[in-house]
Amino acid sequence: MAKSAPLKRSTKAATKTTPKPQAKQAAKAAPKPARTAYVLDDQIGFILRQVWQRHTMIFARDIGSNLTPTQWAALSKLVETGPCSQNQLGRFTAMDVATIKGVIDRLTARGLTETSPDPQDGRRLLVSLTRAGQQLAEKTAPLALAISKETLAPLDAKERETLLALLNRLR
């Protein structure tokens, strides 16, 4: 009578039913995650960054490479205020000195803004929109409004109002 071959269990079945001694030791040696009060997903900065990333993705899709969010901020604020100093424009748009300078340099190179001496203070330059800058701002404003609307679309009207009011309090 011929010997029958021993039955082989699949590797999966073997690991499920009988853990290897090395695996047990590794499980014991692996550090358990510490319980912490700080959970990244619950932090305001992390949530705001994710919302900002979603908003800038919508902005890039709808405005394209034509304007960056910081360039749009400068153009739209110039529409609101009229000519102002670069420093003042930086304060109005929450940009530091280096950032607003780069933004205005790029917009001026594209013919969208220009600088001229301040008639009240010869040491200061005023930044203003060119005709092309004004036209681009007028053309872009409805798109920018639609982008804001889409960013807030998951919220109902009351929630949008509340969110904006609360965020304004945090400024």
Rosetta blueprint (number, residue, H / E / L):
1 M L
2 A L
3 K L
4 S L
5 A L
6 P L
7 L L
8 K L
9 R L
10 S L
11 T H
12 K H
13 A H
14 A H
15 T H
16 K H
17 T H
18 T L
19 P L
20 K L
21 P H
22 Q H
23 A H
24 K H
25 Q H
26 A H
27 A H
28 K H
29 A H
30 A L
31 P L
32 K L
33 P L
34 A L
35 R L
36 T L
37 A L
38 Y L
39 V L
40 L H
41 D H
42 D H
43 Q L
44 I H
45 G H
46 F H
47 I H
48 L H
49 R H
50 Q H
51 V H
52 W H
53 Q H
54 R H
55 H H
56 T H
57 M H
58 I H
59 F H
60 A H
61 R H
62 D H
63 I H
64 G H
65 S H
66 N H
67 L L
68 T L
69 P H
70 T H
71 Q H
72 W H
73 A H
74 A H
75 L H
76 S H
77 K H
78 L H
79 V H
80 E H
81 T H
82 G L
83 P L
84 C E
85 S E
86 Q H
87 N H
88 Q H
89 L H
90 G H
91 R H
92 F H
93 T L
94 A L
95 M L
96 D L
97 V H
98 A H
99 T H
100 I H
101 K H
102 G H
103 V H
104 I H
105 D H
106 R H
107 L H
108 T H
109 A H
110 R L
111 G L
112 L L
113 T E
114 E E
115 T E
116 S E
117 P E
118 D E
119 P L
120 Q L
121 D E
122 G E
123 R E
124 R E
125 L E
126 L E
127 V E
128 S E
129 L E
130 T L
131 R H
132 A H
133 G H
134 Q H
135 Q H
136 L H
137 A H
138 E H
139 K H
140 T H
141 A H
142 P H
143 L H
144 A H
145 L H
146 A H
147 I H
148 S H
149 K H
150 E H
151 T H
152 L L
153 A L
154 P L
155 L L
156 D L
157 A H
158 K H
159 E H
160 R H
161 E H
162 T H
163 L H
164 L H
165 A H
166 L H
167 L H
168 N H
169 R H
170 L H
171 R L
